[in-house]
Amino acid sequence: MLKIGLYFGSFNPVHIGHIAIAGYLTEFTGLDQVWFVVSPHNPLKKKETLLADHHRLYMAQLAIGDNDRLKATDIEFKLPVPSYTIDTLTYLEEKYPKNKFCLIMGEDNLFTLHKWKNVNELIERCSIYVYPRYGSLRPASPLLDQILLKAKIYHVKAPLLDISGTFIRNGIKKGKDMSYFLAPAVWKYIVEMHFYEK
């Protein structure tokens, strides 16, 4: 049985911070693999800022390269939109019954759990690996407090890399060289395709 961490995100674009976190989790925790679940549309984000699904998936594949412990998956492209973690988890458990799935998220997302669909069922079925994020503020919410008490949470001491897709997109828009924050193949593709320039 493989223990697989599901790393959900828009990956718009995937950057060295994402790869570093995934690499840390495969090397320093009990996870055998990390799957980048490229989301077609996060219910809590505006869709118009997203590149087309297939471009974001392809960039994730470019960033991963031949690392067999990391994988980019388009599983959510085949599911109803907007995509919800509980539905994706159900689909994956049915498709890969021999694998054990866990969730990976930043501390900022952990503090939104009380807004998630069927969250009590979700935390019953899988554990959560949480990496630190700058400026994560826990809201005053009795409901969130109850959820966090019940959830199986592993706080991992992954290095803090304060890089975001927004930072990269804004830098490109201003004509900056953002190659330092992206895998070379991803940067090459972004430049060739003129992504994020407008």
Secondary structure, DSSP 8 states (H G I E B T S, - for coil): --EEEEEEE--TT--HHHHHHHHHHHHHSS-SEEEEEE-S--TTS-GGG---HHHHHHHHHHHHTT-TTEEEE-GGGGS-SS--HHHHHHHHHHH-TTSEEEEEEEHHHHTTGGGSTTHHHHHHH--EEEE--TT------HHHHHHHHHS-EEE---------HHHHHHHHHTT---GGGS-HHHHHHHHHHTTT--
